[in-house]
Amino acid sequence: MPMLDRFSAQAADYARYRIDYPAELYDWLLPQVESRERAWDCATGNGQVAVVLAESFVRVDATDLSSTQLAQATPRANVHYQPAQAEHTPFPPQRFDLITVAQAVHWFDHAAYHAEVRRVARPGALLAEWGYNFCRTDSAALNAALDRFHDETSAPYWDANRRHITEEYARIPFPFAHAQHARFAEKRRWTVADMLGYLGTWSAAANYARQHHGADLTALVADELRQLWGPGAREITFPVFARTGRVE
């Protein structure tokens, strides 16, 4: 499977508009970790997860395919960022107590990635994978417009891997012991400019720009969203799904 980098071109916007994850997710996750010496945040992007883990672990190694994304990452004294593929890392065997992957598993060669997880995990380490589906607003009309943009306008430009998000990873194997699943919600107050900024970080937007000489996919929905949104901020809810398993 070829390496796919769909986010370097919009790394600065990714850092600005992509969501963090709710505290409830970490409250569920961290008690499952038996030791908190070393964690690996795989496909860290701009380090949203790594900086949270840094509060609980002695050392966090955070990797991403994109050096441009890593350049946007928030520095922490005990977080060590470096470029690496999920399937091939520079780490020695049996190094980590926790391995996390947020909103990225669908891009991986799953068999090779899981083999790398087993190689670098300490016996009994925890693997946590999570992602989030398309958001909901407080307006039925806005939701309908956003759904048309996601399901119809953007449809030709999504990579096939994207289906794993809408399926909540149901068809991605998870061959680890004592699997647990949970759901959460991340809420934001966004203006229409925030929403358009977020839509512009989609991999579909990057694909559209490559195919249309740098054109902006969000321009196809911007006027409709501005009319429906109004001048103020609205509550936005992202549904988050997560799973954990023990590496034995």
Long-range contacts (C-beta under 8 A, 24 or more apart in sequence): 1-108, 1-109, 3-65, 3-85, 4-107, 4-159, 4-161, 5-65, 5-66, 6-107, 6-159, 6-203, 6-206, 6-207, 7-45, 7-66, 7-69, 7-201, 7-203, 7-206, 8-66, 8-67, 8-68, 8-69, 9-68, 9-206, 9-209, 10-200, 10-201, 10-205, 10-206, 11-46, 11-66, 11-68, 11-69, 11-71, 11-72, 12-72, 13-197, 13-200, 13-201, 14-45, 14-46, 14-69, 14-72, 14-201, 15-45, 15-46, 15-69, 15-72, 15-73, 16-197, 17-194, 17-197, 17-198, 17-200, 17-201, 18-45, 18-46, 18-48, 18-198, 18-201, 19-48, 19-132, 19-186, 19-188, 19-238, 20-48, 20-52, 20-186, 21-48, 21-49, 21-52, 21-102, 21-130, 21-184, 21-186, 21-240, 22-184, 22-185, 22-186, 22-240, 24-184, 25-130, 25-182, 25-184, 25-240, 25-242, 26-52, 28-182, 28-184, 28-242, 29-100, 29-126, 29-128, 29-242, 29-244, 30-56, 32-126, 32-128, 32-180, 32-244, 33-97, 33-98, 33-126, 34-97, 34-124, 34-126, 35-97, 35-122, 36-97, 36-98, 37-97, 38-95, 38-96, 38-97, 38-98, 39-96, 39-97, 39-98, 39-99, 39-100, 40-89, 40-91, 40-95, 40-96, 40-98, 40-99, 40-100, 40-120, 41-100, 41-101, 41-102, 42-86, 42-99, 42-100, 42-101, 42-104, 42-113, 43-86, 43-101, 43-102, 43-103, 43-104, 43-107, 43-108, 44-69, 44-70, 44-73, 44-81, 45-69, 45-73, 45-102, 45-103, 45-104, 46-70, 46-72, 46-73, 46-74, 47-72, 47-73, 47-74, 47-76, 47-79, 47-81, 48-102, 49-100, 49-102, 50-76, 50-79, 50-81, 51-76, 51-79, 53-79, 53-98, 53-100, 54-78, 54-79, 57-97, 57-98, 61-91, 61-96, 63-89, 86-113, 86-116, 87-112, 87-113, 87-115, 87-116, 88-112, 88-116, 89-116, 89-120, 91-120, 92-120, 93-119, 93-120, 94-120, 94-121, 94-122, 94-123, 95-120, 95-121, 95-122, 96-120, 96-121, 96-122, 96-125, 97-122, 97-125, 97-126, 98-125, 98-126, 98-128, 99-125, 99-126, 99-127, 99-128, 99-247, 100-128, 100-129, 100-130, 101-127, 101-128, 101-129, 101-130, 102-129, 102-130, 102-131, 103-130, 103-131, 103-132, 103-165, 104-131, 105-129, 105-131, 105-164, 105-169, 105-172, 106-131, 106-161, 106-162, 106-164, 106-165, 106-169, 106-172, 107-161, 110-172, 110-173, 111-173, 114-173, 114-175, 117-247, 118-247, 121-247, 122-247, 123-247, 123-248, 124-246, 124-247, 124-248, 125-246, 125-247, 126-244, 126-245, 126-246, 126-247, 127-176, 127-244, 127-245, 127-246, 127-247, 128-242, 128-243, 128-244, 129-169, 129-174, 129-242, 129-243, 129-244, 130-240, 130-241, 130-242, 130-243, 131-165, 131-168, 131-169, 131-240, 131-241, 132-165, 132-186, 132-238, 132-239, 132-240, 132-241, 133-165, 133-166, 133-168, 133-238, 133-239, 133-241, 134-238, 135-236, 135-237, 135-238, 135-239, 136-236, 136-237, 136-239, 137-234, 137-235, 137-236, 137-237, 138-234, 138-235, 139-228, 139-234, 141-228, 142-225, 142-228, 142-229, 142-234, 145-221, 145-224, 145-225, 145-228, 146-195, 146-221, 146-225, 149-199, 149-220, 149-221, 153-217, 153-220, 153-221, 154-202, 154-204, 154-205, 154-208, 154-217, 157-204, 157-205, 157-207, 157-208, 157-211, 157-217, 158-203, 158-204, 158-207, 159-203, 159-207, 162-203, 162-204, 168-241, 169-241, 169-243, 174-243, 174-245, 175-245, 176-245, 176-246, 176-247, 176-248, 177-245, 177-246, 177-247, 177-248, 178-245, 178-246, 179-243, 179-244, 179-245, 180-243, 180-244, 180-245, 181-241, 181-242, 181-243, 182-241, 182-242, 182-243, 183-239, 183-240, 183-241, 183-242, 184-239, 184-240, 184-242, 185-237, 185-238, 185-239, 185-240, 186-237, 186-238, 186-240, 187-235, 187-236, 187-237, 187-238, 188-235, 188-236, 188-238, 189-233, 189-234, 189-235, 189-236, 190-233, 190-234, 190-236, 191-229, 191-232, 191-233, 191-234, 192-225, 192-226, 192-229, 192-230, 194-233, 195-225, 195-229, 195-236, 196-222, 196-225
